[in-house]
Amino acid sequence: MTIKTVGVVGCGLMGSGIAQVCAASGYKTIVREVGDVVLQKGLGRVKKFLDDGVAKGKVAPEARDTTLANLSGTTTFEALKDCDLIIEAIVENLDEKRQIYAGLETVVGAHTIFLSNTSSLCITELAASTKRPDKFGGLHFFNPVPIMKLVEVIRALTTSDETYQTVFAFAQSLGKEPITAPDRPGFIVNRLLVPYLLDAIRAYENGLGTLEDIDKGMKLGCGYPMGPFTLLDFVGLDTTYYIANIMFEEFREPAYAPPPLLKRMVLAGRMGRKSGRGFYSYEK
Ligand SMILES: NC(=O)c1ccc[n+]([C@@H]2O[C@H](COP(=O)([O-])OP(=O)(O)OC[C@H]3O[C@@H](n4cnc5c(N)ncnc54)[C@H](O)[C@@H]3O)[C@@H](O)[C@H]2O)c1
């Protein structure tokens, strides 16, 4: 199946990056938001990323112009009617996502593939809520999308071979390195990363060392680009807590249980970088 026109629903942190890489790869890309203010904010993020890239000599001015020419925004479903493939990247909420698929189904053709960028929801459950469970899958990008090479391609129990192959090839056409991940909470990367991060919190609670020493240990001793607490503050403690709860609910294994300190930090509003304070302080 040939993909020419791509729809992206949600132009937040992930959706704007996804729309940018699709447009940069030559696809006519239309991104939908709930309102004009959020839409312009998301499109502005794309423009700023590209302008900064040009200023630093990392993006050719022609590439920026072509990307922006391929990209348009909308607040309607109607504008997505000719899309061959639509990537949903709205808030991590099952009901909201279901409503999006129902809205899209009133305008798109029977051939259109639906993909979700969900981090933790069950792809088979999302697929089952549509009239096209065979043309549904997960495409999990990593933040920041224009920079991170990896994407996880997730097959629902119902995804057809043709859909899976089209999506895998589509991910490659974006210049990404796709891997095939199972429809299990955390897919591959978070399945291994989240228990490691939770373990670091438990170890800290048990007095293993200071935050700085544990971070330094893992960075310099294992060659990780950053230590677990720096990474937790980047990811967001609320997001980590949310994912850990979903994984624990599914697997019922202690490794996925959120440590008491994580819960309390979230309750206290210490979400990491985005709230100005997490394990470290970012307040100026
Ligand atoms: N943040 C990450 O690191 C990350 C990584 C991989 C996957 N994800 C997943 O990507 C998705 C989006 O996450 P995010 O971090 O970009 O969130 P975000 O809050 O930055 O963006 C979500 C956007 O969706 C918009 N939105 C909400 N309802 C909508 C609707 N009905 N129609 C159109 N737009 C709508 C919101 O206005 C918002 O701009 C979630 O499913 C999340 O789990 C996030």
The ligand as a MOL file (V3000), in Angstrom:
LIG
                    3D

  0  0  0     0  0            999 V3000
M  V30 BEGIN CTAB
M  V30 COUNTS 44 48 0 0 0
M  V30 BEGIN ATOM
M  V30 1 N 5.9410 12.4670 26.2920 0
M  V30 2 C 6.6270 11.3910 25.9430 0
M  V30 3 O 7.8230 11.2650 26.2130 0
M  V30 4 C 5.9300 10.3100 25.1540 0
M  V30 5 C 6.7200 9.3340 24.5000 0
M  V30 6 C 6.0880 8.3580 23.7230 0
M  V30 7 C 4.6910 8.3480 23.6320 0
M  V30 8 N 3.9410 9.3000 24.2740 0 CHG=1
M  V30 9 C 2.4880 9.2520 24.0950 0
M  V30 10 O 2.1270 10.2390 23.1260 0
M  V30 11 C 0.8060 10.7350 23.4150 0
M  V30 12 C 0.8490 12.2450 23.5370 0
M  V30 13 O 1.7580 12.5820 24.5550 0
M  V30 14 P 2.4170 14.0500 24.6390 0
M  V30 15 O 3.5580 13.9310 25.5840 0
M  V30 16 O 2.6400 14.5960 23.2630 0 CHG=-1
M  V30 17 O 1.2330 14.8610 25.3330 0
M  V30 18 P 0.9050 16.4190 25.2560 0
M  V30 19 O 0.0490 16.7020 26.4300 0
M  V30 20 O 2.1550 17.2260 25.0410 0
M  V30 21 O 0.0470 16.5670 23.8980 0
M  V30 22 C -1.2290 16.0510 23.7350 0
M  V30 23 C -1.9490 16.9770 22.7740 0
M  V30 24 O -3.1620 16.3540 22.3580 0
M  V30 25 C -4.0980 17.3750 22.1990 0
M  V30 26 N -5.4230 16.7980 22.1930 0
M  V30 27 C -6.1580 16.3440 23.2360 0
M  V30 28 N -7.3420 15.9000 22.8060 0
M  V30 29 C -7.3520 16.0640 21.4560 0
M  V30 30 C -8.2800 15.8200 20.4430 0
M  V30 31 N -9.4700 15.3210 20.7570 0
M  V30 32 N -7.9570 16.1140 19.1260 0
M  V30 33 C -6.7400 16.6370 18.8360 0
M  V30 34 N -5.8210 16.9110 19.7790 0
M  V30 35 C -6.1170 16.6300 21.0610 0
M  V30 36 C -3.8480 18.3250 23.3570 0
M  V30 37 O -4.3950 19.6180 23.0860 0
M  V30 38 C -2.3290 18.3260 23.4130 0
M  V30 39 O -1.7740 19.3750 22.6380 0
M  V30 40 C 0.3240 10.0010 24.6670 0
M  V30 41 O -0.4210 8.8740 24.2780 0
M  V30 42 C 1.6500 9.5590 25.3050 0
M  V30 43 O 1.5080 8.4140 26.1080 0
M  V30 44 C 4.5320 10.2770 25.0220 0
M  V30 END ATOM
M  V30 BEGIN BOND
M  V30 1 1 1 2
M  V30 2 2 2 3
M  V30 3 1 2 4
M  V30 4 1 4 5
M  V30 5 2 4 44
M  V30 6 2 5 6
M  V30 7 1 6 7
M  V30 8 2 7 8
M  V30 9 1 8 9
M  V30 10 1 8 44
M  V30 11 1 9 10
M  V30 12 1 9 42
M  V30 13 1 10 11
M  V30 14 1 11 12
M  V30 15 1 11 40
M  V30 16 1 12 13
M  V30 17 1 13 14
M  V30 18 2 14 15
M  V30 19 1 14 16
M  V30 20 1 14 17
M  V30 21 1 17 18
M  V30 22 2 18 19
M  V30 23 1 18 20
M  V30 24 1 18 21
M  V30 25 1 21 22
M  V30 26 1 22 23
M  V30 27 1 23 24
M  V30 28 1 23 38
M  V30 29 1 24 25
M  V30 30 1 25 26
M  V30 31 1 25 36
M  V30 32 1 26 27
M  V30 33 1 26 35
M  V30 34 2 27 28
M  V30 35 1 28 29
M  V30 36 1 29 30
M  V30 37 2 29 35
M  V30 38 1 30 31
M  V30 39 2 30 32
M  V30 40 1 32 33
M  V30 41 2 33 34
M  V30 42 1 34 35
M  V30 43 1 36 37
M  V30 44 1 36 38
M  V30 45 1 38 39
M  V30 46 1 40 41
M  V30 47 1 40 42
M  V30 48 1 42 43
M  V30 END BOND
M  V30 END CTAB
M  END
